[in-house]
């Protein structure tokens, strides 16, 4: 069984920077992730990564992945299905492909999964008009009418991207006002293709072979060719919880200023962690801090063993 100093679970904007720094700290490191580059690869435009004025999510993560490989860090495309603690600074990591690894320290950079609306028609019309990724599917709706359900900055950005393809975009939100970053709010307001539909709750997605529209809880319906759902995400913290890592009421992994969890040798970074402001750059910082904490903790344990 292969043994590592540091195993990074997740290959996104938190995990990859952690791996780069771990290599610089001369930690024998392995990255395991299902999606190379993580979910930011599904982002159309990234304009808030320092030093990069504008890039696609895929382009930014491709650059990071090349940086990781330039530091000779092994990257395994696989899914981690179990993590067990065998002792102090001794974890066993198992993957869906039946591989097992031992690690002195581990980093949970597992991100989040998109939330579902949970309404009739959502599951039935998935991939037949219902989507959770505008970058992935937006081009399929060229010159069509679509709706984005959600009021966050992510929902606003989805609407802006879809407006490049669709003839009309309805931004549907249950509250009285959407909550994007000011710059994206201004862009939504200025885009003549985008129309806000506020104080409306979707109760059903209907159609025949494909989506035809949505129905609202307070009555009425809206004809649509596609529905893009952007209502937040759920932290992928189940692996950590099984290990005994503490989470908060939102199932976010609780970390301190050094990205440490309550379990010795286990760290967390990125959207899965309990930080107030979640961005690719803040997740990267948490991952880098985690790698330094692992470096410190491994060296401290080695020094204690010599005494």
N, C-alpha and C positions, 0 to 999 in steps of 0.2 A: 504494500500500500504506500503510495507516494505521500511524503510529508512536507509540509510547508510552514513557514513562519506566519504567513498572513494569507487567509483566503477571503477574497472579496465576493460576496454574493450579490450580484447585480452589475450590469455592464453599461450603466447610464452616466449621467452627468455628475453623480456623486461617486460612483464606484471607479470610473476610469481615472479621474485625477488622484484618487486615493492610491491606485496601483502605481501611477507614475512616481509619486513621492515615496511609496514603500520601496520601490526599486532603488531610488536614490539613497534611501536609508539602508540599502543592502539587505533588505528582507526578502527571503525566497517567497515569491508571491504568485498566487493563482487567482484569476478572475473567472467566475462562472456566471453566465447570464443567458437567458432565453433569447433576448432581442439585442443584438449588437448595437450599442449606442443608446438603448433605452427608449422610453416613450417620446423623448424630445425629437426623435427622428421623424415623428408625425407632425411636427410643427412647421408651418409654411415658412415663416420668416422669424429669425431671432435677431433682435436689435439691441439687446441689453447685456451682451457678453463683452466685458471690457476689452478694448483693443480690436474688436471686430464690429465694424459699423453695421453691417447687415450680412446675414448668411442664412441658408436654409438649415433647419434642424439636423437634417441628414448630413449636410456638408460639415457642420460644426463637429458633430460626433465622429464623422469619418476622420477628421483631423486629430481628434483626441485618441481614437483607436490606433492611428498610425504612430502617435507619440508613445502610447503604451507599448506597442510592439517594438519600437525603436529602443526601448529600455529592456527588451528581451523578457518581457512578462508574458507568461503563457495565458491565453484566453480560451476558455472552453465554452462552446455554445451548447448548453444543456440546462436542465431545470433542477435546482436543488429541492429535494423532497423531504429531507430530514437532516437535522443537526443534533448531535448528542454530545454532552459534556462527559468526558471520560476521567477528568481530573483537572487540577490547576494547569492552565495553559496547554490543554489537550482536548481538542474537539474532533469528532468524526463527522464528516460531511458526506452525505449520500445523494446521488443524482438519479433522475428518471431513467437514464441510460444504464443504470446498474453499476456506476463507478463509485468508489469510496476514496476519500482522502482524509489525512490527519492534518490538523493545523494547531499551532500554538495559540493563534488569535484569529478572530473572524470579524468581518464587517458586514452588517446588514444594510445594504444599499438597494433594497428591494422595491422601492417606489410605491406606487399606488395602482389600483384598478378602477376603471371608470364605473361610476354608479349608473344603475338602470332606473328608469322611471317607474317600472313595475305596474304598467297599465295594460289593459287588453290591447292586443295587436302589436305590442312592442316586439315580443319574441317571434311572433308569427311572421312579421315583415322584416326581420333582420336580414340584411343583404338583399332585400327586395324593396328598398326605399328607406329603411331605418339604418342609420349609421352612427358611429361614435368617433369618426375621424374624417374631417373635411379634407385634409391633405390626401388621404388615401382614396377617397371616393368622390371628391368634388367635381372632377372632370367629367364624371358620368352624368352630371346634371346641367350640362351646358344648355343655356337658353331655356331652362325650366324654372319652376317656382319651388322654393324650398323654405323650410323653417328650421331655426335653431332654437332649441329649448334650453334656457339658462340665462343667468344675468351676470355672470362673473366676467373677469377679463378674458378668460379662455373662450367663453361664449362669444364675446365681442370679436375676438380675433378669428374665430371660426366663421362668423358672419362676414367679416371683411374679406376673408379668403374666398368664400363661396360667391361673393358679389363679383369676383373676377370671372366667374363661369356662368352663374345663373342669371336669369332675366329679372328675378325678384327674390329678395331674402326677407323673411319675417323673423324678427328676433323676439321670441315669446318668453315672457318672464312672469312669474306669479306675484312679484312685488311691484311697488309703484315706480321704481327706477332701477335701471341696471347699474352694476358696480364695477366697471372696468377701470384700468389705469386712465388718468385724465387724457393722455395722448390718444389712446384707442377710443375713448368716449367721443372725442372730437372728430375722429375719423369716421366713426359710425354715424354721427349726426350729419356730417358733410356728404356722406355717400347716398345718392338719390335712389339707389337700388334697395337700400335697407329701410325697413319700416318696423318700428317698435310696436309690439302688442303686449301691453302691460296689464297687470292685475288679472291675468288669465291663467288658469290651471288646466293642463291637458288631462283629460280623463280617459281618452281612448285614441288609438291610432287605427284608422280604418282604410279599407281598400278591397281590391279583389285579388288579382294576381300580384299587383304591386300597390304601394301606398297611393291613396287618393286624398288623404287629408287627416285632420285631427278634430276631435270634438272636445268642447270645454265643459268643465264642471258646472258653470253657471249658465249653460245653454249656448247654442250656436256652434258653428264649425268653421273650419278654414280649409279650403282646397289647396293641397300641396302635392308635389311630385316626390318630395323627399323630406325626411325628418332627421335632423342631426341633434343628438342629445349630448349636452355638455352641462351637467348639473353637479359637478364635483367628483371626488374620487374617494376610495376606501383604502387605507394603508394596508400594504401587504405584510402584515406583522405576525401571521400565524406561526411561521417557523420559529420566530423569536419567542413568542408566547409559550410554545411547547418546551422551549429551553429554560423557561423560568424568568425571562426578561420582563421587566415591568413595563406596562403600557398605561396610557391615560384613558379617560372616558371615550375618546375618539379612536381608540386602538392604535394611537401613535406611540412609537417606542420612546420612552423617557431617557434623555441623555443629558449629561452635564456639559459644562463649557469645553471639556476635552473630548467630547463625543463618546464618553464611556457610558455604558449601561450599568445596571446593578450586578450583572454577572461578570466576574473577573475574566478579562481577555475577550469580551464581546463588546463591540462598538456598533453604532448606527449613524447613518448620515442620509441627507436628502429628504424627499417627501415622506418617507416612512417615519421620520422622527418628529418630535414635538417642538417644532420651531414655528414662531408666529408668522414669519415672512418666508415663503417657499418659492425659490427661484433656482434656476440651474446653477447660477454662480454661488448662491449660498450653500447649496448642496455640495458643490465642489469644495468649498472651504471646509465644510464639516467632514468630508471624506479625507481631505489632506490632514486635518487635525487628528482624525482617527488613526491615520497611518503613523503619525508621530507619537501618539499615545501608545500604540502597539509597540513601536520601537523602544520607547521608554520602559514599558512594562516588561517586555521580554528581557531587556538588559538588567532591570532591577531584579527580576527573578533569577537570572543567571548569577548575579553578584551574591544574592542570598544563598544560593546553592553552594557557592565556594566557601562560605564561612563555616 
